[in-house]
Amino acid sequence: MTDDYTVSVERPSIEDYCRLRRVAGLTPRSETAAAAGLPNTVTAALVRHGERVVGMGRVMGDGLCYQIVDIAVEPDHQGRGLGKAIMSALMEELRQIAPAEAYVSLIADGDAKHLYAQYGFEPTAPASIGMAQWIGR
Protein backbone atom coordinates (compact mmCIF):
# COMPACT_ATOMS: atom_id res chain seq x y z
CA MET A 1 0.00 0.00 0.00
CA THR A 2 1.35 3.44 -0.92
CA ASP A 3 1.19 6.76 0.88
CA ASP A 4 -1.78 7.69 -1.35
CA TYR A 5 -4.01 5.62 0.95
CA THR A 6 -5.02 5.92 4.59
CA VAL A 7 -6.58 3.27 6.82
CA SER A 8 -8.93 4.16 9.65
CA VAL A 9 -10.85 2.11 12.16
CA GLU A 10 -14.43 3.22 11.61
CA ARG A 11 -17.73 1.93 10.32
CA PRO A 12 -18.64 2.71 6.70
CA SER A 13 -21.54 5.00 5.90
CA ILE A 14 -24.63 3.35 4.42
CA GLU A 15 -23.82 4.89 1.05
CA ASP A 16 -20.19 3.74 1.00
CA TYR A 17 -21.17 0.28 2.23
CA CYS A 18 -23.77 -0.26 -0.49
CA ARG A 19 -21.54 1.21 -3.21
CA LEU A 20 -18.45 -0.81 -2.29
CA ARG A 21 -20.37 -4.09 -2.10
CA ARG A 22 -21.87 -3.42 -5.53
CA VAL A 23 -18.70 -2.34 -7.36
CA ALA A 24 -16.55 -5.06 -5.75
CA GLY A 25 -18.93 -7.76 -6.98
CA LEU A 26 -20.40 -8.73 -3.61
CA THR A 27 -24.10 -9.38 -3.23
CA PRO A 28 -25.79 -5.95 -3.29
CA ARG A 29 -27.56 -4.82 -0.13
CA SER A 30 -30.38 -2.29 0.16
CA GLU A 31 -29.97 0.88 2.17
CA THR A 32 -32.70 -0.41 4.50
CA ALA A 33 -30.79 -3.63 5.18
CA ALA A 34 -27.51 -1.71 5.59
CA ALA A 35 -29.14 0.69 8.06
CA ALA A 36 -30.31 -2.30 10.13
CA GLY A 37 -27.03 -4.22 9.97
CA LEU A 38 -24.25 -1.65 10.21
CA PRO A 39 -24.98 -0.63 13.84
CA ASN A 40 -24.18 -4.25 14.83
CA THR A 41 -20.59 -3.82 13.66
CA VAL A 42 -18.07 -4.64 16.40
CA THR A 43 -15.22 -2.99 14.52
CA ALA A 44 -14.53 -1.95 10.95
CA ALA A 45 -11.76 -0.59 8.78
CA LEU A 46 -11.93 1.84 5.87
CA VAL A 47 -9.31 2.66 3.26
CA ARG A 48 -9.42 6.10 1.69
CA HIS A 49 -7.75 7.43 -1.42
CA GLY A 50 -7.83 11.13 -0.71
CA GLU A 51 -11.31 11.72 0.66
CA ARG A 52 -12.95 8.80 -1.18
CA VAL A 53 -13.58 5.50 0.62
CA VAL A 54 -12.21 2.80 -1.71
CA GLY A 55 -12.11 -0.21 0.61
CA MET A 56 -13.76 -1.62 3.71
CA GLY A 57 -14.09 -4.59 6.01
CA ARG A 58 -16.20 -5.28 9.09
CA VAL A 59 -16.39 -7.61 12.06
CA MET A 60 -19.63 -8.77 13.64
CA GLY A 61 -19.70 -10.61 16.93
CA ASP A 62 -20.95 -11.13 20.43
CA GLY A 63 -17.80 -11.50 22.51
CA LEU A 64 -17.56 -15.27 22.04
CA CYS A 65 -17.74 -15.61 18.27
CA TYR A 66 -16.79 -13.11 15.60
CA GLN A 67 -17.17 -13.14 11.83
CA ILE A 68 -15.15 -11.05 9.40
CA VAL A 69 -17.41 -9.80 6.62
CA ASP A 70 -17.73 -7.29 3.80
CA ILE A 71 -14.11 -7.13 2.67
CA ALA A 72 -14.47 -5.02 -0.47
CA VAL A 73 -12.10 -2.89 -2.54
CA GLU A 74 -13.00 -0.83 -5.60
CA PRO A 75 -11.72 -2.64 -8.73
CA ASP A 76 -9.49 0.30 -9.77
CA HIS A 77 -7.67 0.02 -6.43
CA GLN A 78 -7.31 -3.75 -6.20
CA GLY A 79 -3.88 -5.38 -6.31
CA ARG A 80 -2.27 -2.65 -4.19
CA GLY A 81 -2.31 -4.34 -0.79
CA LEU A 82 -5.52 -2.71 0.41
CA GLY A 83 -7.08 -6.04 1.39
CA LYS A 84 -4.03 -6.75 3.52
CA ALA A 85 -4.29 -3.31 5.13
CA ILE A 86 -7.97 -3.93 5.95
CA MET A 87 -7.28 -7.39 7.38
CA SER A 88 -4.33 -6.11 9.42
CA ALA A 89 -6.48 -3.37 10.96
CA LEU A 90 -9.34 -5.78 11.72
CA MET A 91 -7.07 -8.40 13.26
CA GLU A 92 -5.29 -5.79 15.38
CA GLU A 93 -8.66 -4.61 16.70
CA LEU A 94 -9.80 -8.17 17.40
CA ARG A 95 -6.63 -8.90 19.36
CA GLN A 96 -7.47 -5.91 21.57
CA ILE A 97 -11.18 -6.58 22.13
CA ALA A 98 -11.73 -10.33 21.84
CA PRO A 99 -11.12 -12.77 24.69
CA ALA A 100 -8.44 -15.41 24.17
CA GLU A 101 -11.02 -18.17 23.54
CA ALA A 102 -12.96 -16.21 20.91
CA TYR A 103 -13.72 -18.05 17.66
CA VAL A 104 -13.19 -15.93 14.55
CA SER A 105 -14.52 -17.13 11.22
CA LEU A 106 -15.04 -15.89 7.69
CA ILE A 107 -16.16 -17.13 4.30
CA ALA A 108 -13.40 -16.98 1.68
CA ASP A 109 -14.60 -16.54 -1.89
CA GLY A 110 -12.25 -17.83 -4.58
CA ASP A 111 -8.63 -16.74 -4.30
CA ALA A 112 -9.37 -14.59 -1.24
CA LYS A 113 -8.45 -17.70 0.76
CA HIS A 114 -4.78 -16.87 0.08
CA LEU A 115 -5.17 -13.44 1.69
CA TYR A 116 -6.92 -14.84 4.75
CA ALA A 117 -4.37 -17.63 5.17
CA GLN A 118 -1.74 -14.93 5.74
CA TYR A 119 -3.65 -14.02 8.91
CA GLY A 120 -3.84 -17.57 10.25
CA PHE A 121 -7.19 -18.63 8.84
CA GLU A 122 -7.42 -22.27 7.79
CA PRO A 123 -10.09 -24.28 5.98
CA THR A 124 -12.39 -26.04 8.42
CA ALA A 125 -13.32 -28.93 6.07
CA PRO A 126 -13.63 -31.84 6.40
CA ALA A 127 -14.22 -31.46 10.16
CA SER A 128 -16.90 -28.84 9.47
CA ILE A 129 -18.32 -27.02 6.50
CA GLY A 130 -19.95 -23.62 6.13
CA MET A 131 -23.66 -23.64 5.52
CA ALA A 132 -25.92 -20.78 4.50
CA GLN A 133 -29.47 -19.84 3.61
CA TRP A 134 -30.99 -16.76 2.00
CA ILE A 135 -34.21 -15.68 3.72
CA GLY A 136 -36.92 -14.67 1.29
CA ARG A 137 -35.32 -15.96 -1.90
C-alpha positions in Angstrom: 0.0 0.0 0.0 1.4 3.4 -0.9 1.2 6.8 0.9 -1.8 7.7 -1.3 -4.0 5.6 1.0 -5.0 5.9 4.6 -6.6 3.3 6.8 -8.9 4.2 9.6 -10.8 2.1 12.2 -14.4 3.2 11.6 -17.7 1.9 10.3 -18.6 2.7 6.7 -21.5 5.0 5.9 -24.6 3.4 4.4 -23.8 4.9 1.0 -20.2 3.7 1.0 -21.2 0.3 2.2 -23.8 -0.3 -0.5 -21.5 1.2 -3.2 -18.5 -0.8 -2.3 -20.4 -4.1 -2.1 -21.9 -3.4 -5.5 -18.7 -2.3 -7.4 -16.6 -5.1 -5.8 -18.9 -7.8 -7.0 -20.4 -8.7 -3.6 -24.1 -9.4 -3.2 -25.8 -6.0 -3.3 -27.6 -4.8 -0.1 -30.4 -2.3 0.2 -30.0 0.9 2.2 -32.7 -0.4 4.5 -30.8 -3.6 5.2 -27.5 -1.7 5.6 -29.1 0.7 8.1 -30.3 -2.3 10.1 -27.0 -4.2 10.0 -24.3 -1.7 10.2 -25.0 -0.6 13.8 -24.2 -4.2 14.8 -20.6 -3.8 13.7 -18.1 -4.6 16.4 -15.2 -3.0 14.5 -14.5 -2.0 10.9 -11.8 -0.6 8.8 -11.9 1.8 5.9 -9.3 2.7 3.3 -9.4 6.1 1.7 -7.7 7.4 -1.4 -7.8 11.1 -0.7 -11.3 11.7 0.7 -13.0 8.8 -1.2 -13.6 5.5 0.6 -12.2 2.8 -1.7 -12.1 -0.2 0.6 -13.8 -1.6 3.7 -14.1 -4.6 6.0 -16.2 -5.3 9.1 -16.4 -7.6 12.1 -19.6 -8.8 13.6 -19.7 -10.6 16.9 -21.0 -11.1 20.4 -17.8 -11.5 22.5 -17.6 -15.3 22.0 -17.7 -15.6 18.3 -16.8 -13.1 15.6 -17.2 -13.1 11.8 -15.1 -11.1 9.4 -17.4 -9.8 6.6 -17.7 -7.3 3.8 -14.1 -7.1 2.7 -14.5 -5.0 -0.5 -12.1 -2.9 -2.5 -13.0 -0.8 -5.6 -11.7 -2.6 -8.7 -9.5 0.3 -9.8 -7.7 0.0 -6.4 -7.3 -3.8 -6.2 -3.9 -5.4 -6.3 -2.3 -2.7 -4.2 -2.3 -4.3 -0.8 -5.5 -2.7 0.4 -7.1 -6.0 1.4 -4.0 -6.7 3.5 -4.3 -3.3 5.1 -8.0 -3.9 5.9 -7.3 -7.4 7.4 -4.3 -6.1 9.4 -6.5 -3.4 11.0 -9.3 -5.8 11.7 -7.1 -8.4 13.3 -5.3 -5.8 15.4 -8.7 -4.6 16.7 -9.8 -8.2 17.4 -6.6 -8.9 19.4 -7.5 -5.9 21.6 -11.2 -6.6 22.1 -11.7 -10.3 21.8 -11.1 -12.8 24.7 -8.4 -15.4 24.2 -11.0 -18.2 23.5 -13.0 -16.2 20.9 -13.7 -18.0 17.7 -13.2 -15.9 14.5 -14.5 -17.1 11.2 -15.0 -15.9 7.7 -16.2 -17.1 4.3 -13.4 -17.0 1.7 -14.6 -16.5 -1.9 -12.2 -17.8 -4.6 -8.6 -16.7 -4.3 -9.4 -14.6 -1.2 -8.5 -17.7 0.8 -4.8 -16.9 0.1 -5.2 -13.4 1.7 -6.9 -14.8 4.8 -4.4 -17.6 5.2 -1.7 -14.9 5.7 -3.6 -14.0 8.9 -3.8 -17.6 10.3 -7.2 -18.6 8.8 -7.4 -22.3 7.8 -10.1 -24.3 6.0 -12.4 -26.0 8.4 -13.3 -28.9 6.1 -13.6 -31.8 6.4 -14.2 -31.5 10.2 -16.9 -28.8 9.5 -18.3 -27.0 6.5 -19.9 -23.6 6.1 -23.7 -23.6 5.5 -25.9 -20.8 4.5 -29.5 -19.8 3.6 -31.0 -16.8 2.0 -34.2 -15.7 3.7 -36.9 -14.7 1.3 -35.3 -16.0 -1.9 
